[in-house]
Amino acid sequence: MARSDFAEVRAAIIDENQAQRGDLRMALAAKGIPNPIVCRDPDSFLSAVANESLDVIVCDANTMGDGFASTVQRIRRNDMGGNPFAIVIGTLHDATMDGVRTAMDSGVDHLLLKPAPVARIVDRIDHMIWERQPFVVTKGYVGPSRRSRKRANDDKNIVLNIPNTLRGKVVEKVGAERVQRMITQGVASLEQKMEKHPLLGIDRLVQRTIAYSQNGFGADGLKRDFAFLMEIGVELSQRYRGTAYAHIAELAVALADLASRIATKAPQELRSIDLAPLSDLGEIIRRAVAAEELMGSGEQVPEMLGGAVSNDRRGIDGDRRKSVNA
């Protein structure tokens, strides 16, 4: 593709290493990406990208420090920046199992272990023009799916096909207004799926339960939530019945049954009922589902090293690979 194809692409770089920043900037310029935002520390990065609609972000996890995962998730959840679907290429010095897993769970598209040649980073950007994973929407994670294959109990409500603004600009040559419409539509779908997630429904019930027990207001709303919780219980029981997580289905049935019995009570009776068992059961289910979804969205780190982590086993030298798989 010609340099002119990348003329509308917006990119940002953050790396504390001055030489790496310079090399990346020159590589993107050679690609045809004009004036990438270049940052050397977390504060300048957060300030620069807060309201930017970026297509590509090259972010060094060690430079961002403890805020790396939370920052990427803020972008993914549309809490910061103008494009939660920006391609994020992460770089990392730490090749340990925990370091890689933490970086992957942040929501990056690809992770490269340093020292990573600039050419390989640019290659990953080219790759993402054509290959983009759908997003998985869970309570604890929003970002590219790490699943190596579709599973029988996959819930379509947590999977989101996302817009690829990089491809739109480089290949399809869509204008700025069309790109913004792509993002706006994608964000609407993202927020809808986040709102519908079963775990959010359980949390909402617990919050209403606590509020009602404290002030006695909102009984009608609380009863509506019990009805909603019954639906969640049925949905979860169907989702996990006959799977390796069948215990979640059993808990969900108990939750639905308990919620249905409480929902038949008159509003004035609710305050005299001990709602702690319901909240406790909801919390147990929430944790069980969150653990299952973490496995579903994260898979095993050694498998990811052949996929999302550089997507090229040659990108990790033998010593580093031994360290990761140790």
N, C-alpha and C positions, 0 to 999 in steps of 0.2 A: 504494500500500500504506500502511496505517495505521502510525503510530509504534509502536503496540504490537506490530506484527509483528517489530520489530527488538529487542525487549526482551531477548532471550537472546544477542544477537550480541556477541562479544568482539572488541575492536579495539585496535590500538596505533598510535601516531604517533611518529615521530622526525624532528625538524627543528630546526636550530640557530637558526632565525629565530623569535623570540618571538611576533611578530604572526601569522606563519603557523601556529604551533602553536595559538594562541588561536582563530584563525578555523576551523581544522580541527576543533578540539574542539567549538566551538559548532555547526558544521555537522553533525557526527555526532550531537550531542545533539538537534538539531532533527529529525534523521532517526529518532531513537528509540533510538540505540545508547547505553546507559548507561555512564558512567565509563570512557571509553577510557584506556588507559595512555598517558601523554604524557611523552616523553623529549626532552632537548635535546642529548645527546651519546652516543657509542657505548657508553661504559661503563654508563650508566644503562639504555640499551636492552637490552644483552646481559644485564644482571642481571635486568631486569624480565620479559623474554620467555623466559628460560632454561627455565622449567617451565610456561609458560602454553600452554593450548590455544586458540589464536587463530583467528578466522575471517577477519579482515581486518588487513592491515598496510599503512600508508602510510609509506614510507621514503624520505627524501631521500638520494640517493647521495652528494652532496657533504658532507653532515654525517657520513656513515659513513666517508668517505675511502677509503683503500686497502682497508679491510676490508669494503666493501660487498658485492662479489661473493662473497667467501668466506663471509660471514655468511648471505646468502640461500641459498647452496648447502648450508650446514650445516643450515638449516631444511629445505630440500628433501630432503636425504638422511636426515632424522630424527635428526641428531646433536644438535639443539638444539630445544627447544620441544616442545609436545605435538601439533602438527598440521602435518606437512610439506606439506599441501595447502591451507594458508591462502592466501587471495587476497592477492597482494603488488602494490601500486601504487607504482611508483618515480617519483621526481621528480628532475630533473637540470638543472643550469645549463649544462653543457657540451654545445653542440649540434654539436660536430665529429663526423666519421665515427667516429673511434676511441673517443670518449667514449660515443656512443650504442651502438656495438657492444659495448663492455665492459659497459655497464649491461644490455643485453639478454641477454648471455651469462651473467648472474648467475642468471637463472631467474625474473625478475619476470613477472607476467601482463600488465601494461601499463606503459608508460613515458610520462610527460608532461614536456615541456620547460618550464622556468620562464621567465617568470612564468606559472604555471598557475592559473587561477581555481579557488577552492575548489569552486565549483559543478560544474566539469568533473571534479574528482576524485570527488565524490559520484556524478556521472553514471556514471563508470567502475565504481564499486561496484555501482550498480543494474544495469549491463550484465552484470556477472559473475554475477549471480543466474541469468541465463538462458543465457548463453554462456560455456562453459568449455572450453578446449582440453585434449585429453588430454596426458599427460606423455610425454616421450621420456626413456628411460633409457640413457645411454651412460657410458663411463668418465669423461669429463671434464665431463659436463653432465647434471643431472637437473632437469627443469622443463617448462614448457609447450612444445609443439611449435610451431616457427615455419614449418612447411612449408605452402606455399600450396595444395598438392594432393598426393594420394597418389601415390607412385611405384611402378613395377612391381616394383622390388627391395626394397620396404619389408619389414623383418623384424618380424613381429608380436611377437617376443620383446622388442623394445625399446620398444614402445608400451604405455602403461598408461592405461586409463580410470579417472579418479580421483573420489573422493567430493567433492561440493560442500556443505560444511557450512553455508555461508551460505544456500544455497537450502533445505537441509533445515530450518533454523531459521525462515526467513522465510516460505517458501511451503508447505512440507510439514508444518510445525509438529511435527517429531519431538522427542521428549524428549531429555534429556541422556544417558541410557543408550544410546539408539539412535544418537545422534551419535557417542558413543565407540566403539560397535561399527563404525560406518562407517569411522572413522579406523583402528581396529585392523585391520580387514580390508584396508583400502587399504595400510597399512604392510606387512602380510604380503606382499601382491602386489608392492609396491615392492622389498622386500628380496630376494624371490625373483628378480625380473628383474635386479637388480643382481648377484646371485650368478651368474646364468646368462650374463652378458654374455661373449662370446668373448674380449674383451681381458683380462678378469680371469683367464680360464683360461691365457692366454699368460703373464701376469705370475706366476701361481702356479707354472707350470713353471720359469720362470727362477729364482724364489726357491728352489724345491726343488733345482734343478740346482746352484746356488751352495752350498747347505747340504750337499749330498751330496759335492761336490768337496772341501769343507773337512773333513768328519768321517767320511764313508763310511757314515753311517747313513741309513736310509730308502729303501733301494734298491727295495723292493717298492712303496712309495708313489710313487717316481719312475717306475717302470715303468707304474703305473696312470695316472699323469699323461701319459705318452707316448701311451697308448691314448686318453685323453681328447683329447689334442692332435690325434691323427689325425681324430677326429670333428669338431673345430673346423676343421681344414683342409678337410675335405670340405664342411662347412656353408658356410664362407666362399667356397669355389670355386663352389658352386651359387648363392650369393647374388649374386656379382658377375659371373659369366659372362654375356657378351653385353651388358654395360652399359658406361658410360663409364669405369668403374673395373675393367675386365677384367684389368688388370695385377695387381690384388689377388688375383684368382682364380688366376692363374698362380703367384704367390708362395705361395698357400695350398696348391696342389697339391704344390709342392716341399716345403713344411713337412710335409704329411701323409706324403709319401714318406719323408723323412728320419726322421721320428718312428717310422714303422712299422719301418724297418730297425734303429733303435736299440732298439726295444721287443722285438725278437727276441733280443737279447743276454742272456746270463746275468748275474745281479746282480754277480758278481765281475768281469765284463768291463767294467762301466760306468765304473769308475774309470780305466781305461786309455784310454777314448775321449775325444777332444777334443770337448767339448760346446759350445764357443764358437760354431761356425757355426750350431748350432740356436738358441742364444740370440739371436745376431745377426739371423737370419732372422725369429725371432719378434718382435724389436724393430722391424724394418722393417715388418712387417705391422701391428703395433700402431699405429705412427705413421700408416701409410697409411689404416687404417680410422678412426682418430681424426679425421684430416683430412676424410675423406668424411662422417663423421657430423656434424662441425662445420658443414659446408656444409648438411647435411640438416636440422639442428636450428636453424641460425641464418639460413639463406637470405641474402638481400642486405639490407643496412640500408635503402636507399631504399624497398624494397618494404614493410618493416616499419613505416615511417613512416605508411603508410596503414592499417596494421592494429594491431599491438600497441602501437606508440608513439602513444598517445592514441586510436587508432582513428577519428580525425577530422582530416582534413587542415586543417580550419579551426582546429584547435588549435595549429597552428604558423604563426606569421606569416611573411610572404614572406621577410624578411631571414633568419630562422632556417632556413627551408627551403633557401635558397640555400647557407647555410653547411654544412648537413648533406650536401647533394648535390654540394658542390664537389669 
